Amino acid sequence: MIAVIGATGFIGTHLTRALTASGRTVRALVRDAGRAPARLTDPAGQTDGRLDVVVGDMHDPATLATLLTGARATYVLVQTVTSPQAAGTGDFAEAERRALARIVAAAHAAGVSRLLTVGLIGASRHAPNAWVRARADNDAFLLDSGLEVTVLRPGLVAGVGSVGFDRLLAAAGRTLTAVHGRGHQRWSYIAVDDLVGYLVDALDEVATYRRAFDVGSAEAPTYRELLSRTAAVLGRPTPLVIPVPLPLLRTLAPLVERRRRLPRGGIRSALDHLADDLAGDPTAIRTVLPRPLLTWEAAVRRAT
Ligand SMILES: NC(=O)c1ccc[n+]([C@@H]2O[C@H](COP(=O)([O-])OP(=O)(O)OC[C@H]3O[C@@H](n4cnc5c(N)ncnc54)[C@H](OP(=O)(O)O)[C@@H]3O)[C@@H](O)[C@H]2O)c1
């Protein structure tokens, strides 16, 4: 049985469906029981494996014990930047660090030695951006946890339901579009099906244990190039771009965080990061888990 933490999220939903479709039994952690079956069941109804659901919060040790007892591996696919958190979990980085520490402790206690997660391409502990540093800190913490950990680190994940991809798709369908920063930031990308393919294939691949891999395209087109290529797939002219100064959006971030009960600081850092490059070196994974990756155009076509 495989546990999935973050099963109702964008990547978690795709992964849970892929695991059950391949005949595996999945135990999914969900916070809202009402949303779980609709999101996690294969839309085509083709499910060979079984899906159990544990309702609860990743900050609750008893929930984690229930989730992980009897599991042979767990996926951790959570973020606290746009996911509301219970009061007292601290800012977004503290909330994630505490949750990961509880997950690692629960995994050790339940005898679950295998953990797979998704990070951020090129993330460094010395990055100027707090959100990027938090991704790198999480990777380092997990890799040092004594568990058999694999971290896959994508840039922009292409698929409907991914916030960055949905915005780009919507922008490509307009005549005029606002762009955070100037639109010259370079983004490596990966189709969600390819990311999920790597996550499933890595499960029992010992060569991925205790390692982090950048995954995705070797090319890192600029945001404007991605916009223009997306518009071409949609059969539309490239939209005219209006750069929006980030400082304006930054000042609104604390308001959004308060209104949506989000931990402090995450939205602002994630917004700042929108103007940064998303690039790394995805060559190592290709020898360990070779697979042909979808091009940007094919990923857009698959999503539309
Ligand atoms: N999407 C991308 O383009 C992308 C790119 C690079 C890296 N990543 C990384 O991949 C990971 C997953 O991303 P995603 O886009 O799939 O995220 P997402 O759609 O926002 O999903 C986040 C998941 O975390 C769960 N969660 C948050 N707080 C929780 C808590 N206290 N207890 C239990 N569950 C909790 C959410 O549950 P609820 O449904 O109950 O809110 C949801 O299932 C993140 O670490 C993210 O940084 C994503």
The ligand as an SDF file (V2000), in Angstrom:
LIG
                    3D

 48 52  0  0  0  0  0  0  0  0999 V2000
    2.2010   22.7850   -9.5810 N   0  0  0  0  0  0  0  0  0  0  0  0
    3.4020   23.1460  -10.0440 C   0  0  0  0  0  0  0  0  0  0  0  0
    3.5300   23.7120  -11.1490 O   0  0  0  0  0  0  0  0  0  0  0  0
    4.6410   22.8420   -9.2320 C   0  0  0  0  0  0  0  0  0  0  0  0
    5.8860   23.1840   -9.7580 C   0  0  0  0  0  0  0  0  0  0  0  0
    7.0350   22.9090   -9.0080 C   0  0  0  0  0  0  0  0  0  0  0  0
    6.9210   22.3140   -7.7670 C   0  0  0  0  0  0  0  0  0  0  0  0
    5.6890   21.9980   -7.2640 N   0  0  0  0  0  0  0  0  0  0  0  0
    5.6260   21.3990   -5.9180 C   0  0  0  0  0  0  0  0  0  0  0  0
    4.8750   20.1960   -5.9270 O   0  0  0  0  0  0  0  0  0  0  0  0
    4.1910   20.0430   -4.6890 C   0  0  0  0  0  0  0  0  0  0  0  0
    2.7120   19.8290   -4.9590 C   0  0  0  0  0  0  0  0  0  0  0  0
    2.2520   20.9430   -5.7190 O   0  0  0  0  0  0  0  0  0  0  0  0
    0.7520   21.0790   -6.2490 P   0  0  0  0  0  0  0  0  0  0  0  0
    0.7600   22.1130   -7.3190 O   0  0  0  0  0  0  0  0  0  0  0  0
    0.1870   19.7400   -6.5250 O   0  0  0  0  0  0  0  0  0  0  0  0
    0.0550   21.7180   -4.9530 O   0  0  0  0  0  0  0  0  0  0  0  0
   -1.4880   22.0150   -4.6910 P   0  0  0  0  0  0  0  0  0  0  0  0
   -2.3280   21.7190   -5.8830 O   0  0  0  0  0  0  0  0  0  0  0  0
   -1.6020   23.3610   -4.0960 O   0  0  0  0  0  0  0  0  0  0  0  0
   -1.8540   20.9220   -3.5690 O   0  0  0  0  0  0  0  0  0  0  0  0
   -1.3520   21.0520   -2.2710 C   0  0  0  0  0  0  0  0  0  0  0  0
   -1.8360   19.8670   -1.4700 C   0  0  0  0  0  0  0  0  0  0  0  0
   -1.3550   20.0130   -0.1330 O   0  0  0  0  0  0  0  0  0  0  0  0
   -2.4300   19.6740    0.7380 C   0  0  0  0  0  0  0  0  0  0  0  0
   -2.2470   20.2750    2.0480 N   0  0  0  0  0  0  0  0  0  0  0  0
   -1.8300   21.5280    2.3380 C   0  0  0  0  0  0  0  0  0  0  0  0
   -1.8160   21.7080    3.6650 N   0  0  0  0  0  0  0  0  0  0  0  0
   -2.2360   20.5400    4.2130 C   0  0  0  0  0  0  0  0  0  0  0  0
   -2.4380   20.1130    5.5360 C   0  0  0  0  0  0  0  0  0  0  0  0
   -2.2160   20.9330    6.5740 N   0  0  0  0  0  0  0  0  0  0  0  0
   -2.8500   18.8400    5.7590 N   0  0  0  0  0  0  0  0  0  0  0  0
   -3.0970   17.9950    4.7060 C   0  0  0  0  0  0  0  0  0  0  0  0
   -2.9310   18.3470    3.4070 N   0  0  0  0  0  0  0  0  0  0  0  0
   -2.5080   19.6200    3.1840 C   0  0  0  0  0  0  0  0  0  0  0  0
   -3.6420   20.2610    0.0340 C   0  0  0  0  0  0  0  0  0  0  0  0
   -4.8410   19.7700    0.6050 O   0  0  0  0  0  0  0  0  0  0  0  0
   -6.2460   20.5320    0.4080 P   0  0  0  0  0  0  0  0  0  0  0  0
   -6.7720   20.0690   -0.9430 O   0  0  0  0  0  0  0  0  0  0  0  0
   -7.0760   20.0630    1.5490 O   0  0  0  0  0  0  0  0  0  0  0  0
   -5.9730   22.0200    0.4400 O   0  0  0  0  0  0  0  0  0  0  0  0
   -3.3850   19.7710   -1.3860 C   0  0  0  0  0  0  0  0  0  0  0  0
   -3.7710   18.4310   -1.5110 O   0  0  0  0  0  0  0  0  0  0  0  0
    4.4830   21.3160   -3.8690 C   0  0  0  0  0  0  0  0  0  0  0  0
    5.5390   21.0910   -2.9790 O   0  0  0  0  0  0  0  0  0  0  0  0
    4.8980   22.3140   -4.9200 C   0  0  0  0  0  0  0  0  0  0  0  0
    5.7700   23.3140   -4.4140 O   0  0  0  0  0  0  0  0  0  0  0  0
    4.5410   22.2420   -7.9680 C   0  0  0  0  0  0  0  0  0  0  0  0
  1  2  1  0
  2  3  2  0
  2  4  1  0
  4  5  1  0
  4 48  2  0
  5  6  2  0
  6  7  1  0
  7  8  2  0
  8  9  1  0
  8 48  1  0
  9 10  1  0
  9 46  1  0
 10 11  1  0
 11 12  1  0
 11 44  1  0
 12 13  1  0
 13 14  1  0
 14 15  2  0
 14 16  1  0
 14 17  1  0
 17 18  1  0
 18 19  2  0
 18 20  1  0
 18 21  1  0
 21 22  1  0
 22 23  1  0
 23 24  1  0
 23 42  1  0
 24 25  1  0
 25 26  1  0
 25 36  1  0
 26 27  1  0
 26 35  1  0
 27 28  2  0
 28 29  1  0
 29 30  1  0
 29 35  2  0
 30 31  1  0
 30 32  2  0
 32 33  1  0
 33 34  2  0
 34 35  1  0
 36 37  1  0
 36 42  1  0
 37 38  1  0
 38 39  2  0
 38 40  1  0
 38 41  1  0
 42 43  1  0
 44 45  1  0
 44 46  1  0
 46 47  1  0
M  CHG  2   8   1  16  -1
M  END
$$$$
